[in-house]
Amino acid sequence: MTLALAFALLLTLPPPASAGERAQPGLWEVSVQVELPGVTQPPPPTTQTECLSQKDVEADPVPSLDKGACRATDVRRSGDKVTWKVVCEGPLPGRGEGEITYQSPTSYDGWMTLETGGAVVRATLKARRLGGC
């Protein structure tokens, strides 16, 4: 059950796009550390890479937040921050929120929480541009 919660949380994380300063296109690495309540040994961080085009970084991030049974609501941009709320339905219903702060066009960090079944799962993320694709 806790791994399913973590998976559902990861599916809602946004790509590096759209804030005060636009993210640069290129190869991005995103690392996510999930904290599960009641688990003394947290799962190892998950790292993935993705090649983003200019079109990807100029796109509105709202559609990319809507994945599977989860959808973004109340997405707000202010300066170098993007905040949102998330609502998940289906087998793992829940609610949460998140925030990303862009340190520069080549890096950001943030967090997200998801409450479901009385448990709160938290993810901390860091992203950086590695270079060209």
VMD Tcl script that draws the C-alpha trace (Angstrom):
set ca {
  {0.00 0.00 0.00}
  {2.74 2.52 0.89}
  {4.60 1.91 -2.37}
  {1.35 2.47 -4.25}
  {0.92 5.78 -2.41}
  {4.44 6.83 -3.30}
  {3.87 5.88 -6.94}
  {0.64 7.89 -7.06}
  {2.48 10.86 -5.60}
  {5.29 10.67 -8.14}
  {2.83 10.64 -11.02}
  {1.61 14.09 -10.05}
  {4.97 15.85 -10.03}
  {5.31 18.62 -12.64}
  {8.08 18.96 -15.22}
  {10.58 21.83 -15.08}
  {8.54 24.45 -16.92}
  {6.94 27.84 -16.49}
  {7.86 30.19 -13.65}
  {9.34 33.67 -13.42}
  {12.38 32.63 -15.43}
  {11.71 29.91 -17.98}
  {13.57 26.67 -17.57}
  {16.14 26.03 -20.27}
  {15.56 23.24 -22.77}
  {17.90 20.28 -22.54}
  {18.48 17.15 -20.52}
  {17.00 17.45 -17.00}
  {17.60 15.21 -14.01}
  {14.93 15.09 -11.31}
  {15.56 13.37 -7.97}
  {12.65 12.58 -5.66}
  {12.86 11.42 -2.04}
  {9.59 10.04 -0.69}
  {8.88 9.98 3.04}
  {6.32 7.39 4.11}
  {4.66 7.60 7.54}
  {5.49 4.72 9.86}
  {8.35 3.48 7.68}
  {11.66 3.52 9.55}
  {13.72 2.89 6.42}
  {12.49 5.21 3.64}
  {12.73 4.05 0.05}
  {15.85 5.21 -1.80}
  {15.58 8.41 -3.85}
  {14.30 8.01 -7.38}
  {16.16 9.81 -10.16}
  {15.01 10.14 -13.73}
  {16.13 12.15 -16.73}
  {14.08 13.71 -19.48}
  {14.97 15.65 -22.59}
  {12.87 18.82 -22.82}
  {12.49 20.83 -26.00}
  {11.86 24.57 -26.19}
  {8.19 23.74 -26.77}
  {8.14 21.63 -23.58}
  {9.54 24.41 -21.37}
  {7.19 27.01 -22.86}
  {4.10 24.85 -22.30}
  {1.65 25.56 -19.53}
  {2.45 23.02 -16.77}
  {-1.21 22.44 -15.81}
  {-1.97 19.68 -18.37}
  {1.22 17.84 -17.42}
  {0.13 17.77 -13.77}
  {-3.04 15.88 -14.68}
  {-1.98 12.24 -14.76}
  {-4.01 9.11 -14.19}
  {-6.45 9.46 -11.33}
  {-4.89 12.72 -10.09}
  {-5.53 16.24 -11.31}
  {-4.07 19.62 -10.46}
  {-6.20 22.45 -9.13}
  {-5.45 25.99 -8.07}
  {-2.13 26.23 -9.96}
  {-0.50 29.59 -9.24}
  {2.65 31.23 -10.47}
  {4.34 34.02 -8.58}
  {7.86 35.07 -9.45}
  {10.06 31.99 -9.32}
  {7.45 29.80 -7.58}
  {4.74 27.50 -8.85}
  {2.23 26.14 -6.33}
  {-0.68 23.76 -6.81}
  {-3.17 21.53 -5.12}
  {-3.81 17.96 -6.27}
  {-6.91 15.78 -5.99}
  {-6.71 12.02 -6.62}
  {-9.69 9.74 -7.15}
  {-10.02 6.02 -7.79}
  {-8.36 3.30 -5.72}
  {-6.13 5.79 -3.82}
  {-8.28 8.88 -3.25}
  {-6.57 11.79 -1.60}
  {-5.66 15.45 -1.57}
  {-2.40 17.28 -1.43}
  {-0.40 20.29 -2.42}
  {3.01 21.17 -3.75}
  {5.47 23.91 -4.51}
  {8.46 24.35 -6.79}
  {10.97 27.20 -6.46}
  {13.28 27.90 -9.38}
  {16.81 28.72 -8.24}
  {17.74 29.56 -11.86}
  {16.70 28.52 -15.38}
  {18.83 25.38 -14.79}
  {17.66 24.19 -11.36}
  {14.69 24.01 -9.04}
  {13.66 22.31 -5.83}
  {10.33 21.67 -4.22}
  {8.03 19.42 -2.28}
  {4.65 17.80 -2.48}
  {2.33 16.12 0.01}
  {-0.54 13.71 -0.53}
  {-2.95 12.69 2.22}
  {-4.81 9.46 1.63}
  {-6.31 6.94 3.99}
  {-5.26 9.02 6.99}
  {-1.56 8.92 6.03}
  {0.45 11.84 4.65}
  {3.11 11.01 2.08}
  {5.70 13.72 1.40}
  {8.07 13.98 -1.53}
  {11.06 16.32 -1.73}
  {12.50 17.00 -5.14}
  {15.55 18.57 -6.71}
  {16.09 19.09 -10.41}
  {18.94 20.33 -12.51}
  {19.73 20.73 -16.16}
  {22.59 18.43 -17.16}
  {23.22 19.92 -20.59}
  {21.99 19.45 -24.11}
  {20.03 16.39 -25.22}
}
mol new
graphics top color blue
foreach p $ca { graphics top sphere $p radius 0.5 }
foreach p [lrange $ca 0 end-1] q [lrange $ca 1 end] { graphics top cylinder $p $q radius 0.2 }
display resetview
